[in-house]
Amino acid sequence: MVSDLGDGTELLLEFFLSFTSLTLNKIPLILAEQFQDGQILLIDKPLHWTSFQAVNKMKWALKSKLGLKKIKIGHAGTLDPLASGLLLVCTGKFTKRIAELQGQAKEYTGTFYIGATTPSYDLETEIDQTFPTEHIDETLIRESTKQFLGEIDQKPPIFSAIKKDGKRLYEHARAGEEVEIAHRKTTIHEFEITRIALPEVDFRVVCSKGTYIRSLAYDFGKAMNSGSHLIVLRRTKIGDYDVKNAMDVTLFEDSLVTPPSPASE
């Protein structure tokens, strides 16, 4: 509610608030043919959704609301259910660009929990070990980031979708099977600590394709002679694409305009 400010200010303020609301909720109109020709859609994936669920919901919306019988659609890089943030979804002919987009650098923000580890390196599993943290201070935390900059050898988590002997690693893990996991080369371009409130440490990381932030959390704890696991993760950028310009996937269907039927033309 706007208070009476006199001299016409109330009307001007009400107009400004109305205009701002419309602008913030404005979603560009994309025609059915344009989806077929190819689009790169920036989606803000909610927490607990799988990337497949997000893409599947969008595919259903395109078919049911725009009447598209067939539509190619896919994403350029999986986000775990326990992560939120930017998902690039390609449609039509632009699905051919998925490999190119997957290769771009990615930015993540999140939170490490210092002093404890989990088998999955995140909150998917319960804490299995605790470690001392009395020796950890701000200087050690910030100095420890430096050893991860540049090209590093990283061991993927056992709870991951990588295949080993014809099965996903997480399938081996849930079956209680021990498997040898090879290290992989990956590159950390930037590793910034943005908040320290032990046992929590917030970070921002820019990294190459194939980097596991969960593994970075685990290795970061070891580097400080302690333990660590990931409790919050959000992907904020892929190349020049920014989550600030992304749409909530739950609003995607509402943004589609149903084409008029022949009888109404």
Residue frames relative to the residue before (quaternion, step in Angstrom):
aa qw qx qy qz dx dy dz
M 1.0000 0.0000 0.0000 0.0000 0.00 0.00 0.00
V 0.2745 -0.7709 0.5563 0.1446 3.58 -0.91 0.95
S 0.3893 -0.7200 0.5211 0.2419 3.56 -0.84 0.95
D 0.5653 -0.5974 0.4478 0.3509 3.57 -1.24 0.51
L 0.1087 -0.8252 0.5535 0.0290 3.55 -0.45 1.25
G 0.4678 -0.7053 0.4297 0.3148 3.59 1.29 -0.13
D 0.8227 0.2743 -0.1964 0.4575 3.55 -1.36 0.27
G 0.6833 -0.5114 0.2971 0.4281 3.61 1.02 0.71
T 0.4350 0.7183 -0.4565 0.2941 3.63 1.23 -0.05
E 0.6040 0.5758 -0.3551 0.4214 3.58 1.08 -0.77
L 0.6756 0.4934 -0.2982 0.4596 3.59 0.90 -0.94
L 0.6489 0.5164 -0.3183 0.4593 3.56 0.98 -0.84
L 0.6684 0.5048 -0.3030 0.4546 3.59 0.94 -0.87
E 0.6360 0.5209 -0.3216 0.4699 3.57 1.05 -0.83
F 0.6404 0.5157 -0.3226 0.4689 3.60 1.00 -0.79
F 0.6523 0.5226 -0.3141 0.4503 3.57 0.95 -0.88
L 0.6667 0.4964 -0.3031 0.4660 3.59 0.92 -0.91
S 0.6461 0.5145 -0.3172 0.4662 3.58 1.00 -0.80
F 0.6646 0.5043 -0.2978 0.4640 3.58 0.92 -0.93
T 0.6465 0.5234 -0.3187 0.4544 3.58 0.98 -0.87
S 0.6459 0.5255 -0.3199 0.4520 3.58 0.96 -0.88
L 0.6624 0.5004 -0.3061 0.4660 3.58 0.93 -0.87
T 0.6580 0.5234 -0.3096 0.4442 3.55 0.98 -0.88
L 0.6851 0.4977 -0.2907 0.4454 3.58 0.90 -0.94
N 0.7443 0.3886 -0.2179 0.4975 3.58 1.10 -0.64
K 0.4308 0.7092 -0.4573 0.3199 3.58 1.26 0.12
I 0.0675 -0.7811 0.6206 0.0080 3.56 -0.87 1.01
P 0.4653 -0.7071 0.4444 0.2933 3.62 -0.64 1.03
L 0.4342 -0.6937 0.5186 0.2475 3.56 -1.05 0.85
I 0.0329 -0.7805 0.6242 -0.0151 3.56 -0.81 1.06
L 0.3489 -0.7584 0.5181 0.1863 3.57 -0.74 1.07
A 0.6856 -0.4981 0.3439 0.4045 3.55 -1.28 0.50
E 0.6598 0.5240 -0.3121 0.4390 3.58 0.94 -0.90
Q 0.6381 0.5386 -0.3240 0.4446 3.56 1.09 -0.70
F 0.6080 0.5289 -0.3509 0.4769 3.58 1.12 -0.62
Q 0.6514 0.5027 -0.3101 0.4762 3.59 1.04 -0.77
D 0.6574 0.5095 -0.3086 0.4615 3.59 0.98 -0.84
G 0.6103 -0.5711 0.3320 0.4372 3.55 1.15 -0.63
Q 0.0715 0.7729 -0.6253 0.0801 3.53 -0.90 1.04
I 0.2154 -0.7007 0.6548 0.1838 3.53 -1.31 0.48
L 0.1114 -0.8230 0.5570 0.0038 3.54 -0.42 1.28
L 0.2763 -0.7563 0.5745 0.1467 3.56 -0.87 1.00
I 0.0291 -0.8164 0.5743 -0.0528 3.55 -0.50 1.26
D 0.2870 -0.7215 0.6067 0.1702 3.54 -1.08 0.85
K 0.2251 -0.8113 0.5269 0.1161 3.59 -0.11 1.30
P 0.3966 -0.7235 0.5086 0.2461 3.60 -0.81 0.95
L 0.6214 -0.5115 0.4461 0.3914 3.52 -1.32 0.36
H 0.8180 0.2564 -0.2384 0.4565 3.56 -1.18 0.84
W 0.5726 0.5347 -0.4046 0.4717 3.62 1.21 -0.08
T 0.3592 -0.6608 0.5943 0.2847 3.57 -1.18 0.53
S 0.6142 -0.5370 0.4176 0.4000 3.57 -1.22 0.42
F 0.6163 0.5518 -0.3368 0.4497 3.57 1.09 -0.74
Q 0.6394 0.5272 -0.3298 0.4522 3.59 0.96 -0.82
A 0.6487 0.5244 -0.3164 0.4518 3.58 0.96 -0.88
V 0.6850 0.4718 -0.2837 0.4772 3.58 0.87 -0.96
N 0.6538 0.5272 -0.3165 0.4410 3.58 0.94 -0.84
K 0.6306 0.5250 -0.3265 0.4691 3.58 1.04 -0.78
M 0.6630 0.5005 -0.3014 0.4681 3.57 0.99 -0.85
K 0.6342 0.5311 -0.3258 0.4577 3.59 1.00 -0.82
W 0.6467 0.5144 -0.3128 0.4684 3.57 0.97 -0.88
A 0.6552 0.5190 -0.3115 0.4521 3.59 0.96 -0.87
L 0.6518 0.5157 -0.3146 0.4585 3.59 0.96 -0.83
K 0.6858 0.4812 -0.2833 0.4668 3.57 0.97 -0.83
S 0.7414 0.4409 -0.2382 0.4463 3.56 0.83 -1.00
K 0.7610 0.3926 -0.2150 0.4695 3.58 0.94 -0.83
L 0.7598 0.3349 -0.1970 0.5213 3.59 1.05 -0.68
G 0.4644 -0.7172 0.4243 0.2999 3.56 1.27 -0.05
L 0.3797 0.7180 -0.4968 0.3059 3.57 1.17 0.51
K 0.3230 -0.7680 0.5203 0.1874 3.59 -0.52 1.14
K 0.7858 0.0774 -0.0286 0.6130 3.55 1.09 -0.77
I 0.1176 0.7768 -0.6111 0.0964 3.55 -0.97 0.90
K 0.3167 -0.7222 0.5822 0.1978 3.55 -0.85 0.98
I 0.1309 0.7860 -0.5920 0.1208 3.58 -0.89 0.94
G 0.1735 0.7767 -0.5897 0.1373 3.58 -0.99 0.83
H 0.4045 -0.7157 0.5152 0.2425 3.56 -1.24 0.36
A 0.4035 -0.7240 0.5208 0.2043 3.54 -1.23 0.59
G 0.8355 0.0205 -0.0524 0.5466 3.58 0.58 1.13
T 0.3589 -0.7719 0.4933 0.1790 3.55 -0.47 1.26
L 0.1534 -0.7206 0.6666 0.1138 3.51 -1.26 0.68
D 0.4844 -0.6670 0.4817 0.2973 3.58 -0.87 0.93
P 0.6330 -0.5357 0.3914 0.3990 3.62 -1.16 0.48
L 0.7080 0.4517 -0.2651 0.4738 3.60 1.07 -0.69
A 0.6412 0.4508 -0.3342 0.5234 3.57 1.29 0.32
S 0.2106 -0.7482 0.6131 0.1412 3.55 -1.19 0.59
G 0.5246 0.6926 -0.4260 0.2523 3.52 -1.29 -0.03
L 0.8420 -0.3006 0.1726 0.4134 3.48 -1.42 -0.28
L 0.0034 0.7426 -0.6679 0.0499 3.48 -0.96 1.10
L 0.2183 -0.7629 0.5946 0.1291 3.59 -0.73 1.06
V 0.0830 -0.8006 0.5934 0.0006 3.55 -0.64 1.17
C 0.1635 -0.8011 0.5735 0.0514 3.56 -0.71 1.13
T 0.1356 -0.7894 0.5944 0.0717 3.56 -1.03 0.80
G 0.8400 0.2346 -0.1494 0.4659 3.54 -1.35 0.34
K 0.8485 -0.1251 0.1163 0.5008 3.52 -1.00 -0.91
F 0.6117 0.5737 -0.3526 0.4152 3.58 1.19 -0.44
T 0.4619 0.6516 -0.4723 0.3728 3.62 1.21 -0.01
K 0.5720 0.5871 -0.3774 0.4310 3.59 1.23 -0.38
R 0.6591 0.5145 -0.3001 0.4592 3.59 1.25 -0.34
I 0.3968 0.7535 -0.4612 0.2490 3.59 1.28 -0.10
A 0.6606 0.5091 -0.3207 0.4489 3.62 0.85 -0.92
E 0.6380 0.5292 -0.3188 0.4597 3.59 1.01 -0.81
L 0.6876 0.4810 -0.2783 0.4673 3.58 0.91 -0.92
Q 0.6162 0.5580 -0.3391 0.4404 3.58 1.07 -0.75
G 0.6800 0.5225 -0.2839 0.4289 3.57 1.08 -0.69
Q 0.5531 0.6286 -0.3958 0.3771 3.60 1.23 -0.18
A 0.6101 -0.5612 0.4189 0.3707 3.55 -1.23 0.57
K 0.2037 -0.7845 0.5787 0.0907 3.56 -1.12 0.71
E 0.2257 -0.7547 0.6021 0.1301 3.54 -1.14 0.72
Y 0.0573 -0.7860 0.6156 -0.0017 3.54 -1.00 0.94
T 0.1064 -0.7280 0.6658 0.1246 3.51 -1.30 0.45
G 0.1935 0.8024 -0.5483 0.1347 3.57 -1.12 0.46
T 0.4348 -0.6847 0.5299 0.2476 3.52 -1.35 -0.30
F 0.2244 -0.7281 0.6341 0.1324 3.55 -1.05 0.90
Y 0.2401 -0.7110 0.6357 0.1809 3.55 -1.22 0.61
I 0.2247 -0.8145 0.5281 0.0849 3.56 -0.46 1.27
G 0.7443 0.4165 -0.3040 0.4244 3.56 -1.02 0.87
A 0.7831 0.1845 -0.1243 0.5808 3.59 1.27 0.03
T 0.1905 -0.7705 0.5974 0.1144 3.56 -1.18 0.61
T 0.1756 -0.7344 0.6388 0.1472 3.54 -1.35 0.27
P 0.6334 -0.5534 0.3689 0.3955 3.64 -1.11 0.50
S 0.7182 0.4266 -0.2439 0.4927 3.59 1.10 -0.69
Y 0.4248 -0.7160 0.4265 0.3536 3.57 1.37 -0.17
D 0.7412 0.2721 -0.2083 0.5773 3.60 1.28 0.23
L 0.7411 -0.4344 0.2876 0.4234 3.60 -1.22 -0.39
E 0.4174 0.7146 -0.4731 0.3019 3.60 1.23 0.10
T 0.7787 0.1930 -0.1045 0.5878 3.57 1.14 -0.66
E 0.6012 -0.5896 0.4131 0.3467 3.56 -1.29 0.42
I 0.6378 -0.5140 0.4149 0.3962 3.57 -1.29 0.41
D 0.1619 -0.8088 0.5611 0.0696 3.56 -0.86 1.01
Q 0.7976 0.0854 -0.0529 0.5948 3.60 1.22 -0.42
T 0.1701 -0.7556 0.6204 0.1235 3.54 -1.19 0.61
F 0.1842 -0.7949 0.5766 0.0413 3.55 -1.17 0.70
P 0.5872 -0.5772 0.4265 0.3743 3.60 -1.19 0.44
T 0.1232 -0.7973 0.5881 0.0576 3.55 -1.13 0.69
E 0.4089 0.7510 -0.4540 0.2506 3.59 1.28 -0.10
H 0.6921 0.4905 -0.2762 0.4518 3.58 1.10 -0.67
I 0.5980 0.5986 -0.3512 0.4008 3.59 1.27 -0.25
D 0.0500 0.7776 -0.6242 0.0567 3.54 -0.84 1.05
E 0.7497 -0.4036 0.2712 0.4489 3.57 -1.30 0.06
T 0.6386 0.5367 -0.3360 0.4374 3.59 0.95 -0.82
L 0.6697 0.4897 -0.3032 0.4688 3.59 0.88 -0.91
I 0.6366 0.5374 -0.3294 0.4443 3.59 0.95 -0.85
R 0.7205 0.4391 -0.2615 0.4686 3.58 0.78 -1.02
E 0.6453 0.5142 -0.3288 0.4594 3.61 0.99 -0.71
S 0.6465 0.5531 -0.3222 0.4152 3.57 1.03 -0.75
T 0.5736 0.5950 -0.3890 0.4070 3.61 1.14 -0.45
K 0.6094 0.6220 -0.3497 0.3457 3.57 1.06 -0.77
Q 0.6637 0.5239 -0.3186 0.4283 3.60 1.03 -0.71
F 0.6667 0.4894 -0.3063 0.4713 3.59 1.27 -0.16
L 0.5229 0.6447 -0.4143 0.3733 3.59 1.23 -0.07
G 0.7406 0.3498 -0.2875 0.4964 3.57 -1.00 0.83
E 0.7267 -0.3878 0.3045 0.4784 3.56 -1.22 -0.41
I 0.0122 -0.8040 0.5930 -0.0424 3.56 -0.84 1.04
D 0.4186 -0.6343 0.5726 0.3075 3.55 -1.34 0.26
Q 0.0119 -0.8172 0.5747 -0.0416 3.56 -0.69 1.09
K 0.2842 -0.7462 0.5815 0.1557 3.54 -1.00 0.90
P 0.4034 -0.7270 0.4957 0.2509 3.62 -0.59 1.08
P 0.5695 -0.5900 0.4373 0.3691 3.61 -1.14 0.50
I 0.5597 -0.5898 0.4587 0.3586 3.57 -1.16 0.57
F 0.6833 0.4016 -0.2741 0.5447 3.58 1.18 -0.54
S 0.4428 0.6466 -0.4986 0.3704 3.56 0.34 1.30
A 0.5872 -0.6250 0.4075 0.3138 3.55 -1.30 0.34
I 0.3901 0.7167 -0.4893 0.3079 3.60 1.24 0.13
K 0.3719 -0.7450 0.5117 0.2115 3.57 -0.98 0.83
K 0.0115 0.7609 -0.6474 0.0429 3.52 -1.13 0.87
D 0.8360 -0.0377 -0.0261 0.5469 3.57 -0.66 1.15
G 0.7326 -0.4639 0.2292 0.4423 3.56 0.98 0.91
K 0.7139 0.3787 -0.2477 0.5344 3.59 1.28 0.03
R 0.5488 -0.5803 0.4794 0.3637 3.55 -1.20 0.52
L 0.5913 -0.5906 0.4083 0.3672 3.57 -1.08 0.70
Y 0.6553 0.5141 -0.3383 0.4380 3.60 0.94 -0.76
E 0.5929 0.5495 -0.3683 0.4592 3.60 1.18 -0.46
H 0.6183 0.5172 -0.3298 0.4914 3.59 1.07 -0.76
A 0.6689 0.5235 -0.3015 0.4332 3.57 0.91 -0.99
R 0.7030 0.4677 -0.2753 0.4596 3.58 0.86 -0.94
A 0.6594 0.4770 -0.3029 0.4959 3.56 1.25 -0.42
G 0.4930 -0.6836 0.4078 0.3512 3.57 1.32 -0.01
E 0.4609 0.6912 -0.4346 0.3477 3.58 1.23 0.40
E 0.3125 -0.7382 0.5680 0.1866 3.57 -0.96 0.86
V 0.0031 0.7977 -0.6018 0.0379 3.57 -0.83 1.00
E 0.4655 -0.6524 0.5211 0.2934 3.55 -1.20 0.58
I 0.1233 -0.7976 0.5888 0.0433 3.57 -0.73 1.07
A 0.3500 -0.7553 0.5204 0.1901 3.55 -0.70 1.10
H 0.4846 -0.6370 0.5141 0.3083 3.56 -1.17 0.65
R 0.1963 -0.7715 0.5962 0.1041 3.54 -1.21 0.58
K 0.4669 -0.6494 0.5204 0.2991 3.53 -1.20 0.59
T 0.1119 0.7661 -0.6279 0.0794 3.54 -0.98 0.87
T 0.3108 -0.7669 0.5372 0.1634 3.58 -1.19 0.40
I 0.1759 -0.7462 0.6356 0.0905 3.54 -0.97 0.99
H 0.2466 -0.8023 0.5307 0.1177 3.58 -0.44 1.22
E 0.7896 0.0007 0.0360 0.6125 3.57 1.03 -0.86
F 0.0149 0.7730 -0.6335 0.0307 3.57 -1.06 0.79
E 0.0484 0.8287 -0.5450 0.1177 3.54 -0.15 1.36
I 0.2855 -0.7196 0.6067 0.1805 3.56 -1.03 0.85
T 0.1567 -0.8383 0.5201 0.0463 3.58 -0.62 1.14
R 0.7945 0.0165 -0.0244 0.6066 3.61 1.23 -0.30
I 0.0803 -0.7737 0.6270 0.0427 3.55 -1.08 0.82
A 0.2042 0.7309 -0.6240 0.1867 3.54 -0.66 1.20
L 0.1954 -0.8479 0.4807 0.1087 3.54 0.61 1.24
P 0.4969 -0.1395 -0.8564 -0.0121 1.48 -1.97 1.55
E 0.5845 0.5967 -0.3756 0.4016 3.62 1.24 0.04
V 0.0307 -0.7676 0.6402 0.0038 3.55 -1.11 0.81
D 0.2312 -0.7747 0.5760 0.1210 3.59 -0.70 1.10
F 0.0773 -0.8136 0.5763 -0.0046 3.57 -1.09 0.74
R 0.1577 -0.7102 0.6674 0.1592 3.49 -1.46 0.13
V 0.0317 -0.8099 0.5846 -0.0371 3.57 -0.78 1.06
V 0.1101 -0.7310 0.6677 0.0878 3.55 -1.13 0.77
C 0.0722 0.8356 -0.5291 0.1287 3.56 -0.57 1.15
S 0.5830 -0.5854 0.4451 0.3453 3.53 -1.35 0.23
K 0.7003 -0.4187 0.3688 0.4452 3.53 -1.37 0.09
G 0.8010 0.3273 -0.2261 0.4473 3.57 -1.10 0.72
T 0.5001 0.6447 -0.4364 0.3793 3.59 1.26 0.07
Y 0.2150 -0.7530 0.6086 0.1282 3.57 -0.97 0.89
I 0.3311 -0.7548 0.5329 0.1913 3.57 -0.50 1.17
R 0.5710 0.5775 -0.3770 0.4454 3.60 1.16 -0.52
S 0.6633 0.4857 -0.2985 0.4848 3.57 0.99 -0.84
L 0.6081 0.5409 -0.3468 0.4663 3.57 1.08 -0.71
A 0.6254 0.5349 -0.3340 0.4596 3.59 1.00 -0.81
Y 0.6710 0.5035 -0.2908 0.4602 3.57 0.89 -0.99
D 0.7000 0.4717 -0.2677 0.4646 3.57 0.86 -0.99
F 0.6064 0.5603 -0.3485 0.4437 3.58 1.10 -0.69
G 0.6428 0.5164 -0.3186 0.4675 3.57 1.01 -0.79
K 0.6517 0.5128 -0.3085 0.4659 3.57 0.96 -0.88
A 0.6316 0.5545 -0.3317 0.4285 3.58 1.01 -0.80
M 0.7167 0.3939 -0.2362 0.5247 3.57 1.20 -0.49
N 0.4773 -0.6818 0.4174 0.3649 3.59 1.30 0.36
S 0.6042 0.4818 -0.3748 0.5122 3.51 0.97 0.99
G 0.4640 -0.6350 0.5097 0.3489 3.55 -1.09 -0.70
S 0.0269 -0.7984 0.6015 0.0047 3.56 -1.23 0.36
H 0.0158 0.7717 -0.6343 -0.0440 3.54 -1.24 0.45
L 0.5566 -0.6340 0.4471 0.2973 3.52 -1.29 0.53
I 0.0879 -0.8199 0.5641 0.0434 3.60 -0.80 0.97
V 0.7727 0.1194 -0.0977 0.6158 3.61 1.25 -0.31
L 0.0885 0.7853 -0.6099 0.0583 3.57 -1.00 0.84
R 0.0403 0.7772 -0.6248 0.0626 3.53 -0.99 0.98
R 0.2653 -0.7425 0.5903 0.1727 3.58 -0.86 0.96
T 0.1800 -0.8365 0.5158 0.0420 3.53 -0.63 1.19
K 0.8123 0.0600 -0.0284 0.5794 3.60 1.15 -0.52
I 0.0540 -0.7143 0.6932 0.0793 3.51 -1.36 0.51
G 0.7923 -0.0798 0.0046 0.6049 3.57 -0.29 1.21
D 0.7887 -0.2464 0.2142 0.5210 3.58 -0.76 -1.08
Y 0.5361 0.6199 -0.4080 0.4023 3.60 1.26 -0.02
D 0.1509 -0.8210 0.5505 0.0114 3.56 -0.76 1.14
V 0.5245 -0.6515 0.4510 0.3116 3.58 -0.95 0.87
K 0.5265 0.6312 -0.4104 0.3948 3.61 1.20 -0.37
N 0.7257 0.3991 -0.2281 0.5119 3.57 1.18 -0.56
A 0.5118 0.6737 -0.3962 0.3566 3.58 1.30 0.16
M 0.3850 -0.7021 0.5601 0.2122 3.53 -1.32 0.52
D 0.4962 -0.6123 0.5176 0.3331 3.56 -1.09 0.69
V 0.5059 -0.6836 0.4294 0.3038 3.58 -0.75 1.02
T 0.6235 0.5564 -0.3469 0.4258 3.60 1.09 -0.59
L 0.6736 0.4736 -0.2919 0.4866 3.61 1.24 -0.34
F 0.4563 0.7256 -0.4346 0.2763 3.58 1.25 -0.27
E 0.6664 0.5072 -0.3159 0.4459 3.60 0.81 -0.95
D 0.6670 0.5095 -0.3041 0.4507 3.60 0.96 -0.86
S 0.6419 0.5393 -0.3276 0.4357 3.59 1.17 -0.53
L 0.6062 0.5679 -0.3549 0.4290 3.59 1.23 -0.35
V 0.2663 -0.7608 0.5752 0.1391 3.55 -0.97 0.90
T 0.3853 -0.7336 0.5141 0.2217 3.56 -0.62 1.13
P 0.4260 -0.7089 0.4895 0.2763 3.63 -0.75 0.98
P 0.5422 -0.6241 0.4403 0.3502 3.61 -1.05 0.68
S 0.4808 -0.6490 0.5040 0.3060 3.57 -1.13 0.70
P 0.6545 -0.5284 0.3558 0.4072 3.65 -1.13 0.53
A 0.6430 0.5469 -0.3301 0.4225 3.61 1.02 -0.76
S 0.7113 0.4630 -0.2568 0.4623 3.58 1.12 -0.64
E 0.5531 0.6221 -0.3986 0.3851 3.58 1.26 -0.17
